[in-house]
Amino acid sequence: MTKEALLFLAIAIIAEVIATTALKSSESFTRLIPCVVSIVGYCIAFWCLTIPMRTIPTGIIYAIWSGAGIVLIGAVGWLVHGQKLDIPAMLGMGLIIAGVITINLFSKSVAH
C-alpha cells in the first residue's frame, strides 16, 4: 500500500466518521449545519476513497474503510452521544480490528 493510498484512505475514513456523526446530530435532516457537514463529509470521503482504488482492490479498501469506520463510529457514539457498548459489541469491534490488521499484515492483495 503506497503512502498516498494510505493517506487518502485515512482521510476517507475520518471524513466518513465526521459525516456519520453529523448525520446523527442532524435529527433526520432538520438541522442545517449538521446536514451540510454530513453531505460535505460524505463527498470528501467518497472522493478520497477513489485514490487508493487506483492501486488496491476495491474489496480490500472497502473492508478497511468500513471496518475502521464501524469501530470509530462506535467510539464516537460512546464518547459524544453517550451510547452504551456492551461486551458483545466491544468483542465484535475487536474482531473487526483483528480482521483489518490481518488484511493489512498478511493479505497478498494489498501491495506493501
MODA-V534655 format. One record per backbone hydrogen bond with DSSP energy under -1.0 kcal/mol. NH is the residue of the N-H (numbers start at 1). CO is the residue of the C=O. E is the energy in kcal/mol with one decimal. If there is no record, write none. Layout:
((NH CO E) (NH CO E))
This chain:
((6 2 -2.5) (7 3 -2.7) (8 4 -2.5) (9 5 -2.2) (10 6 -2.4) (11 7 -2.4) (12 8 -2.3) (13 9 -2.3) (14 10 -2.5) (15 11 -2.9) (16 12 -2.2) (17 13 -2.2) (18 14 -2.5) (19 15 -2.6) (20 16 -2.6) (21 17 -2.2) (22 18 -2.5) (23 19 -2.1) (24 20 -1.8) (25 21 -1.8) (26 22 -1.3) (27 24 -1.0) (30 26 -2.4) (31 26 -1.3) (35 31 -1.6) (36 32 -2.6) (37 33 -2.6) (38 34 -2.4) (39 35 -2.5) (40 36 -2.7) (41 37 -2.6) (42 38 -2.4) (43 39 -2.1) (44 40 -2.6) (45 41 -2.6) (46 42 -2.6) (47 43 -2.3) (48 44 -2.9) (49 45 -1.9) (50 47 -1.1) (54 51 -1.5) (55 52 -1.4) (56 52 -2.4) (61 57 -2.3) (62 58 -3.0) (63 59 -2.0) (64 60 -2.1) (65 61 -3.1) (66 62 -2.9) (67 63 -1.9) (68 64 -2.6) (69 65 -2.2) (70 66 -2.6) (71 67 -1.9) (72 68 -2.7) (73 69 -3.0) (74 70 -2.2) (75 71 -2.1) (76 72 -2.9) (77 73 -3.0) (78 74 -1.8) (79 75 -2.8) (80 76 -3.6) (83 77 -2.6) (90 86 -2.5) (91 87 -2.9) (92 88 -2.5) (93 89 -2.3) (94 90 -2.1) (95 91 -2.1) (96 92 -2.0) (97 93 -2.4) (98 94 -2.3) (99 95 -2.2) (100 96 -2.4) (101 97 -2.6) (102 98 -2.5) (103 99 -2.5) (104 100 -2.3) (105 101 -2.6) (106 102 -2.7) (107 103 -1.4))
